[in-house]
Amino acid sequence: MLIEAAELRARLAAGERFTLLDARDSEAWRAATLPDASAFNVYDYFIPDSTEQEIAAMAGAFQQAWLSLGTEGHTPVWFEEETGMRAPRGAWFHWLTGRDDALILNGGVRAWRDAGGELTPGSGGHTLLAPQPGAEKAAGFHRERVASREEVLAADGVNTVILDARRPTEHDGSFAHDCCARAGRIPGAKLLFWEEVIEDGKFRPEAEIRALARDAGFSPDQRIISFCHRGARAATVYAALKYAGFRDLAVYVGSWHEWAEHHELPTAP
């Protein structure tokens, strides 16, 4: 699920077919990106409500956008400036829609450059993930890799647990984004700040991530549903735990933005 820059360079030189997906904004991609990389914005896409219909539409919209590139036979490789919250979200969309071979370039553009890789100006189209009216349900859709608010509400805190990937001030309710109706956290949620799984622009080693998860109160035998503000940071922690060997994982795509809007739902300060 991760690929280092030196390995990617070697495999490209050997003729393997990859689709390089730049998850940064279009301005950064146009300025300098990996050769032949396509710009693909998954960061700004959110669903208004985590209903079954909206979740299926989200997966279908992503798959439709991916197939529009015409490179479905290639291995997808997502990257950004360094490993952050954009490339893991792109890879999560691929995993959600059945492409378990999707990779994250560990360390992103910086690691590529440090490994001697060249950069060129981005050219061609810019793919923006957006709602697609009438999008068909994604083939290979793994519904278990995404969670609705009903599933979060039903979590028992033992077999199914909630992971808050936001910053500590969001978790304790002392900070809320302007767009959020309320501050606080989902009751029972435990904090694993997304930046803790990253070190020097790359994912920490697997053993360190497992230790962080254990210290935060998570176990590989639990179903872990991660959330953040609107689903991007949650995907980074999802990817980190997947890398560390956790298997029963999901992202609550509505995240706190949706939860806070529903005043009938409980919150913890």
N, C-alpha and C positions, 0 to 999 in steps of 0.2 A: 504493500500500500504506500510505502515511501520509496523514493528513488533518489540516490545521491547524484550530484551534478556530474561527477567523473564517470559514473556508470551510464548515465543518460547520454553523455557525449560519445562514449565508446559504442553503445548500442545503436545510436543514430549512424555513426560512421560505418558500422557493420551492416547497415541497410534495413534495420528494423523499422517498422512503420508506427510512428507515434503522431497523435494530434496534440500539439502544444497549445494549451489554453491559458491565456493571460487574464487573470481575474482582476487586475487593477483597473483604474478608470481609463477611459479611452485616450486621455491626454498623455498619460505615462506610457501606454502601449505605443502610441504614435511616435513618441520621442525615442524610445529604445527598448527593444524586446528581443526575445530569443528568435533566431531565424525562422521565418515562416509561421510564427505563432499567430493564432487567432485571438482576438479580444472577445471575451465572453463574460458579461456582467451578470452574475448571480447574486451579488451582494444586496442589490436594491429591490429584490423581489420578495414580497410578502403576501400572504393570503389574509383576507379580512377576518376570517373565522375558521377555526380548525374543525369544521364539519367533515363528514365523510366525503361529501361532494367536492368541497374545496380542496381537500387533501388529494383526492384522485385527480382533480383538474390541475393542481400544481405539478404532480408527477408527469401528467400528460403534456403539459406545457413545456416542461424541461426536455422531455424526450423529443418532442417535436422540434424544439430549438436546436438540440444536438444533432438530430438527423438532417436538419437543413444545411449543415456544414458539408455533408456528403462524404464523411470520413469515418463512418461507423465501424469499418473494418480495422481501424487503427486503435492502438491503445491510448486512452486519454491520459494526459499528464497536465495537472493543474499547478499553477505557480502564481506568485505575487512578488513583491519586492523582497521580503523575507517571509518565513512561515508566520502566518497571522490568522485572521478570521475569514479571509476571502477564498483562498485556495482549498482549505478543508471543506468549506461549504459547497464548493463546486464538486469536489470528490464525493461528498455525501450525497448530492443529487444523483450522481452516477451510481453509487452503491444502492440508493433507494430504488432506482429503475433497472437494477439487475446487472450493472456493469461492475462486478467485483474486481475486475482487473484495473480499474481506474487508479492512478497514482498521484501522489503529491510530490513535487520537487522540493525536497527538504532543504530549506535555506533560500529558496527562490532565486531571483535574479542575482542577488549578491553572491550566492554560492556558485551559480553558473559562471559569473565573471571571475570569481576567485579560482575556479578550476580551469581557467583559460578559455572559456567559451566566448564567442563573439556576440555582439548585440547589433541589431539592425533596426531601422525605423519600421514601425508597424504599418502595414498597408492592407487594403481590402476592406471588407465589411466588418462591422462591429455588432456582435450578437448580444442583444439585450433580452434577458429572460423576462417575459411579460405574460399576463393572462392571455390565453388563446381560446376565444369562444368556440365551442364545439370540439375542443381537443379530445382525441380519443384517450381512453385509459392507457397508461404506459404498459407496454409489454414487459414482463419480468418485474412488475411492481412489487416491492417488498413492503407490504403494509406495516409489518412489525417494526420497521426501522424509523417509524414516525409515530408520534403520539398526539391524540386530541386532548382537549381540556377535560373531557369526561374520564379518560384514562388516567390523567394526572390526579383528578379528584378522587378516583377509586384506589390510588396507590396506598398500600397498607403499611408502608414504612419498614417492612421486614423483607418480603419477597420482591416487592417493587418499591424502589426508592427514588426520590427526586433530588437531582443535582443542580445547584445554582452556580452557573459559570460566570456570573456577573462580578463586578468589583465589590469589595467588602462594604463600601458605603451604600451600595444598592441593596445588598443583602440585609443590612441592619435597618434600612428604611430612612437613613439620613440624607439620601440623594435619590431623586427620581428624574427621569427625562421629562422635558416639558410636554411631550406628547402623551405621557402616561397619566391616567386618571387618578391613580393612587400610588403611594410609595409602599414599600414593604416586600414581603416574599411569600411564596407559597408555603403554607404550614407544613412543617416536617422537612422542608428542604435543607440539605446540608451544602455547605459552601466548598467548592473547588474552583478557585479563581483561575480563569483560563490562561492568564499569563504565567501561572506557575508551571504549566506543562511545557513551556517554551524557554529555551536558554540560548542566548546569543543568536537569535533568529532561526533556530531549528528546534524540532521536538527533542525533549530530553530523552536519554536512553530508556529503554523499556522498563528496566528494574527501578529506575527512579520514579517513573510515572506510576508503577504499581505501588511503590511506597507512599507516594503522595495520596493516591486513592485510598489506600488502607488507613492512613493517618486521618483522612477526612471522613472515614466511616463507611467506605464502600468495599464490597466484596465481589469477586468474579462470579459467584453463584447467584447474585441478585440481578433483577432487571433494573437497569439504570436509565431513567429518563432525564435528559439534561435540558435546561432552559436558560435563557438569558433575557435580553431586551426584546429582540425580534428574531432570534434563531441562528445568528452567525457565530457568535462566540460558543454557543452550545455545540455547534458542529465541530469546532476545533477540539473541544474536550472529548466529544464523541470519537473523533479520529485518533486522539492520543490514547484513549482507553482501548480502542480497537487495536492499535499498534502494540499496546502492552498486553494483549491477550484476552481482554474482556470481549464477550460475544453477544450478550443479550442487552443491546443498547438501542435507544431511540432518542430522537430530538422532538421536543414539544415545540412545534413550529410557530404556534401562536405566541408562546413565551409570555413574559410579563406584560407586554403591551396589550395583549388580548385579555389576559387574566384580570388586569386592573380595570378594564372596561366593564367587566361583568360584576356589578356591585353585590350580586347575590352570592359570589364566591368568597370564601374566607381568606383572610390574609393574616400573616404574622408580622408584627412591627419590626 
